[in-house]
Amino acid sequence: MKRTVPLLALAAGLVLTGCQMGDSGSGADGGKSGRAPAAAIDDAGSAKASSTPPGPAEIPGLGPGTRARIDAGTRQVFVVTGESMDSNQSTGTLYERDPGLGWKPVTEPWPARNAHRGWTPHHRQGDLRSPIGVFGLTDAGGRLADPGTSLPYDRGPAFRVGGTNFEGEPKRGAFDYVVAVNYNRKPGTTPLDWTRPLGTSRGGGIWIHVGHGGGTEGCVGLARERMKDLLRRLDPADRPVVVMGPAEELAR
């Protein structure tokens, strides 16, 4: 017996093959469909994705909140990363921004020491914790002669310091070279200017200075040669800042 294809089924088949029609009017069976095979689409998509250039590099370890606090005009960032909120062990790395490639490190990670009791988002006078945040680096000074910095440099005997620190290490020479951190201070003045815009209860006098081997009262300490290197690299035209705090806070 001869079988007859129902009219409804034949119409449905025509509709389905019509979805594969290209501009030429040929169907999928003719090999001239306007739609490429799925495998070809996947291959082309993969090739396109792999050829897309990456965006400008970001500074590792900094989360979106921290990055948002770095001014768009800043081209130098000294990142001081603490081990934890209550640790006085940290590392410091200087980054510079390339207009096309983004941020790149220009120093290796340097061992550093922060405040004796660690870090705080709300620094108070005498709390022995370093303030967390993003702060300008505009002024420098020290007991010894300018090692070759482009920052304004105030040299004088007032940077002399003595005595011992928390772990019994001598503090002598700690202020031979300093960079003032613009926390609760007036930018554009000597690091010895004790103007406190937030009031004296919020502390101040936070510097990056020559380390003495232990935790500080609130500053960041670096080895003497690293301190001189930092001073020589910082350029006020690049609007340098320090980003400082424990790793978990900087990642926010």
C-alpha positions in Angstrom: 0.0 0.0 0.0 1.3 3.5 -0.9 1.8 5.7 2.2 0.7 9.3 2.0 2.5 12.1 4.0 0.0 14.1 5.9 -0.3 17.7 4.7 0.3 19.1 8.2 3.6 17.2 8.7 4.8 18.4 5.2 4.0 22.0 6.1 5.9 21.7 9.4 8.9 20.3 7.6 8.9 23.2 5.2 8.8 25.7 8.1 11.8 24.1 9.9 14.0 24.0 6.8 13.0 27.6 6.1 14.8 28.7 9.3 18.1 27.5 7.8 17.6 29.5 4.5 20.4 31.9 3.5 20.2 34.9 1.2 20.7 32.5 -1.8 17.5 30.7 -0.9 19.3 27.3 -0.6 18.5 25.2 2.4 20.8 23.3 4.8 20.7 20.2 2.6 22.2 22.2 -0.3 25.3 23.2 1.8 24.7 26.9 1.1 23.0 27.9 4.3 23.5 31.5 5.6 24.4 30.0 9.0 27.9 28.5 9.6 28.1 25.1 11.2 28.2 25.2 15.0 31.9 24.0 15.1 32.9 26.9 12.8 31.1 29.4 15.0 32.9 28.0 18.1 36.3 28.1 16.4 35.8 31.6 15.2 34.5 32.8 18.6 37.5 31.2 20.3 39.9 32.8 17.9 38.3 36.2 18.4 38.4 35.9 22.2 42.0 34.9 22.2 43.0 37.8 20.0 41.4 40.4 22.2 44.2 42.4 23.9 44.2 42.5 27.7 43.3 45.7 29.4 45.8 47.9 31.3 47.4 46.1 34.2 46.2 46.8 37.7 48.3 46.8 40.9 48.1 43.3 42.4 46.3 42.9 45.7 44.3 46.2 45.5 40.5 45.8 45.4 38.1 48.1 43.6 37.5 50.2 46.7 41.2 50.9 47.2 41.8 51.5 43.5 39.0 54.0 43.4 40.8 56.2 46.0 43.9 56.6 43.7 43.5 59.8 41.7 43.4 59.3 37.9 46.4 61.7 37.6 48.6 59.6 39.9 51.4 57.8 38.1 53.4 56.5 41.1 52.1 54.4 44.0 54.1 53.0 46.8 52.2 50.0 48.2 52.9 49.0 51.8 51.2 45.7 52.4 50.9 44.4 56.0 50.8 40.7 56.9 47.7 41.2 59.1 45.8 43.8 61.1 47.9 43.2 64.2 51.2 42.5 62.6 54.1 45.0 62.2 55.7 43.1 59.4 55.1 44.4 55.9 56.5 44.8 52.4 56.8 47.9 50.2 56.8 48.0 46.4 56.8 51.0 44.1 54.6 50.9 41.0 54.5 53.3 38.1 51.7 53.7 35.5 52.5 53.2 31.8 49.9 55.1 29.6 49.3 52.0 27.5 50.2 49.0 29.6 48.9 50.2 33.0 50.7 49.7 36.4 54.1 47.9 36.6 56.4 47.4 39.6 59.7 49.3 39.3 61.2 47.9 42.5 61.2 44.4 44.0 59.2 44.0 47.2 61.2 45.5 50.1 60.9 44.3 53.7 59.3 47.0 55.8 58.0 47.5 59.4 54.8 49.3 60.3 53.5 50.3 63.7 54.2 48.1 66.7 50.6 47.0 67.2 49.7 46.8 63.5 47.1 48.8 61.6 43.9 50.8 62.1 41.3 52.5 59.9 40.8 55.2 62.6 44.3 56.3 63.9 44.5 57.9 67.3 47.4 59.6 69.0 49.5 57.0 70.8 47.6 53.9 69.6 50.8 52.5 68.1 49.0 51.5 64.9 49.6 52.8 61.4 46.7 54.4 59.5 45.1 52.5 56.7 44.5 54.4 53.5 45.8 56.2 50.4 47.9 59.3 51.2 49.9 61.8 49.2 53.7 61.9 49.3 54.7 65.5 48.7 57.4 66.4 51.1 60.7 65.0 52.4 63.6 65.8 54.7 66.1 64.4 57.0 69.2 64.9 59.2 71.5 64.1 56.3 71.9 65.8 52.9 69.4 65.3 50.1 70.3 62.0 48.4 68.9 63.3 45.1 65.1 63.5 45.4 62.8 65.7 43.3 60.6 66.3 46.3 61.1 69.4 48.4 63.7 68.4 51.0 64.2 70.0 54.4 67.5 69.1 56.0 68.3 70.0 59.6 69.4 68.9 63.1 65.7 68.7 64.2 65.5 65.3 62.6 68.0 63.9 65.1 66.5 61.1 67.2 67.8 58.9 70.0 66.7 56.4 72.6 65.6 52.8 72.0 62.5 51.3 70.5 60.0 48.7 71.7 62.3 45.8 71.1 65.3 47.5 72.5 66.9 48.5 69.2 68.4 52.0 69.0 66.5 54.6 67.1 69.5 56.7 66.2 69.6 57.5 62.5 65.9 56.6 61.9 65.2 60.2 60.6 68.3 60.6 58.5 65.9 60.4 55.5 62.1 60.7 55.7 59.1 61.2 53.4 56.0 62.7 55.1 52.8 60.7 54.7 49.9 63.1 54.1 47.8 61.8 57.0 46.5 64.6 59.2 49.1 67.1 58.0 49.3 70.2 55.7 50.8 69.2 52.4 53.5 71.4 50.9 55.3 72.0 54.2 58.3 70.4 56.0 57.7 67.1 57.6 58.4 68.9 60.9 55.3 71.1 60.5 52.9 69.8 63.2 49.7 71.4 61.9 46.9 68.8 62.5 43.8 69.5 60.4 41.9 66.6 62.0 43.0 67.7 65.5 45.8 66.4 67.7 43.8 63.5 69.0 43.9 61.9 65.6 47.7 61.7 65.7 50.1 62.7 62.9 53.8 62.8 62.1 53.4 59.6 60.1 56.6 59.2 57.9 58.3 56.7 55.8 61.8 56.6 57.3 65.0 54.6 57.8 64.0 51.5 59.7 65.5 50.6 63.1 64.7 46.9 63.0 61.4 46.8 64.9 57.8 48.0 64.8 57.3 51.8 64.8 55.0 54.2 66.6 52.9 54.6 63.4 55.4 55.1 60.6 56.8 52.8 57.9 60.5 51.8 58.2 62.7 50.8 55.3 66.3 49.8 55.1 68.6 52.8 54.6 69.5 52.0 51.0 65.9 51.3 50.1 64.9 54.6 51.7 67.4 56.5 49.5 66.2 54.6 46.5 62.6 55.6 47.2 63.6 59.2 47.6 65.4 59.3 44.3 62.5 57.7 42.4 59.6 59.7 43.7 58.7 62.5 41.3 56.2 65.2 42.3 55.1 65.5 38.6 53.8 61.9 39.0 51.7 62.9 42.0 52.9 60.0 44.1 50.9 58.4 46.9 51.4 55.6 49.4 48.7 52.9 49.7 49.2 51.3 53.1 47.4 48.7 55.2 47.0 45.0 55.8 46.5 42.8 52.8 42.9 41.9 53.6 41.9 45.6 53.8 43.7 46.7 50.7 41.9 43.9 48.8 38.5 45.5 49.5 
